[in-house]
């Protein structure tokens, strides 16, 4: 159900600027990249923006509804550069390789068990050409623990509905996870009917040494940065981006 309101809830997210940032990282670390695999593509907004920059993208998402939305809404001028599939990023094998793999908007933080993150890294590894780049962002442990998540309310509307989302976090410092408990109220403007959706999204925050251990013998860690800046991540960093190269 959450997928149905995803684009409305994140319509203020600047996918174009974020994709340009990823483009800059790609150019800095491997300018020969043309084909990209996106693990956890959602409704395809990053993919559309990257295709506008000249890349050919295959997007994969666990949600059939999101992957279908992404495929159905491809702009015609870039349709030859985009393809979307439903699949589990921990298991999928497309039997082809790419110049780069990306996983954006905290998809890696949804991999909460050690085996989940290991399997996701394995997926990236087997789909990359030699020397290929894997770029992902995630919740950054030092920032999360320094500035713990708090209750947040988001209200947004379009011509047909009003949506209120309440996010109540529950941090587990033993597992390095946060249960984000969502209550979403949908108010239909015409009928005045109100629907309620409750979902819990378990998110994991990561530290550089554990990522180093997870990628051992597969990737070289080229850099860790604060997302959307070139700053070194610190205690005030909630979102970090890791740039890895297949070794």
N, C-alpha and C positions, 0 to 999 in steps of 0.2 A: 504493500500500500504506500509506503514512504516514497517509492520510486515515482509514483504518479504526480507528486508535488515537488519533486527534486528541483526541476528547472526554475520553478517559481521561487522556491526558498533560496536559491543561489543565483538569482538573476542579477544581483549586484556584484557578483564575483567577476574579476577582470581576467577572463580566460585569455584574451589577446595579449595583454602585457605579460602574463605568466608564460605563455608560449614563446613570446619573443625572448624572455629570459632563458628558457630552455634552449632556444636556438643559439643564443650567445654562448652558453656553456658548450653546446655541441661544436660550434665553430672554434672555440678556444682549445678543446681537447682532441677533436678529430673532425676536421673540416670536410672530409670526404664522405660524410654520411648522407645517404639518400633515402633508405628504407628504414622505417621505424615500426617496432611493435610496442603497443601501449597496453600494459597489464592493468586492468581495472579502469576501462575507458569511460564508464558512466554513460551519459547521454551524448558523448562525442564532442563536447565544446572545445577541449584542448586540441583534439584531432583536426577539427575544421580549421582552427587557427594555424596549426603546423602545416596542414596541406596548403593553406594560402601562402606559406613561406617556401613552398616548393617540395616538401617531403611527400613520400608515399607512405601511408599509414594503414596498418592493420590494428584494429582495436578489439580487445577481448574483455568481456564483463560477465560476472557470475549471474547478474540479473538479466533474464531474457527480455523483460520489459524495457530496461534501459538500453540494451544493445539494439533492440528493435526500433526504439525511438531514434537512436543515433543513425541507424541505416535509413530509416524513413525520411529523416530531415536533412540529408546531405544536400548542400547547395549544388546545383547542377554544374556550375563552372569548375568544381573540383571533384566531381563524382568519380572520375577515373583514377583518383589518387587515394580513395578511401574504401575500406571494407571493415565490417563489424561482425563479430562472432560472439556467441554465448559459450562460456567455458569457465572452468575453475583454474585460476592462474597458478595454483599449486600443482596441477596435473596436466594441463593442456600440452599437446605436442603437435605442432603444425607441419612438421617434417620439412621445414625450410628455415633459413637463417636471415638475419637482418643486420644492418650496420649499427643500429642502436636499439636498446630497449629502454622505455621510460615507464614509470609508475608514479602517478601524480595525485595530489589532493589526499595525502595520508593513506593511500591504499595499503602501503606496507604496514602501517600501524594497525590495520585490521588483522594482520597475521599475528595473533596473540600468543600462540604456542611456539616453542623453539622449532618444532618440526614444520610448522606452517611457514616460518620465515626461511628455513633451510630449503623447503620445497619450492618456494617462490624464487629464491636465488638460483636454484637448479634450473628452473624454467627459463629464467633470463639467460643463464649460461648456455644451455643447449640451443637457444634460438639466436645466438650471436655469432657473427663472423669472428675470426681471430683478430684480436685487437679492438673489438667492438666495445662500445660504451654503454654502461647501465647507469641511468640517472633516476633517483627516486628521492622523494621527500617524506619526512615522517615527524612525529612528535619527538622532541629532543629532551631527554631525561633531565639534565640539569635545570633547564628552564621550567619544566613542568613541576619539579619538586620545589624550586625557589618561589614560583608564583602559581600555586595550585589552582586547578579549574574551579570556577564558581558557577552558581545558578545563573542561567541567562534566558532572557525572553526575546523572541524575535517575532515581529508582526509584519505581515506583507499581504498585499491584495492585488487582484487584477479585476477585470470587469465582471467576473462571475462569482468569485469567492474571496473570502477573507480568511487568512491562515494565521494562527497563533501557535508558535512552537516554544514550549518550555523544555529546557535542557537542564537536568539535575545530575551532577557528577558524583560518583562514588569511587574514590581512589583506593587502590590496593597496592601498597608500597612493597609487599612481598612478591607479588607477581609482576610488578612494574606495569600495571594496567589501570585504566579508568573505565568504569561502566558509566556511559552517558545515557541516562534514562530520559527518553523523549516522550513528551505528551504533546500531541498535535491536534489542535481544534480547527476544523474546517467549517466555516459558516457560509452556506449557500446564499448568495445575495437575493435571488429571486424567491426561492421557497422558504427562506429563513431557517431551513433545517441545519442542525449542527451535528457533525460527526467527530468522533474522537478516535485517534490512533495512538497506541502506546507501543514503543519499541525501545530496546536497549542495544546500544552499539558499544561493544567492548573494544577499547583502543589500547594499544601498547606504546609506551615510550621507550626510546632506545638510547644507548650510550655508545660512544665511538669504539671502546675496546671490545664490546660484544659484537658489533658489526664486523670489526676486524677478524674476530674468531669465526663468525658465520661464513665469511667469504674466503677463508683460508684455502689455498691451493686452487682457487677458481678465479679470483679477481684481485687486482691491485687497487688499493684505495688511493685514488689520485687527489681527492680533495673533499673536505667537508666545509660547507658554508652556511651562513644564515640564509634562509630562503628569500630570494629576490634581492639580495645584496651580496657584496663580496666580502662582508665582514666575517671574521672568525666567530663561530657560535659561542655564546657565553651564557651566564646565568640568567640573562634576560631574553634568551632565545627559546621560543616555543616550537618553531618549525625550522628544521635543518634539511639541507639537501646534500646527498652523498653522490659523488661521481666516481664510478668504478670502471676499470678496464679489464676485459677478459685477458687472463694471463696464459 
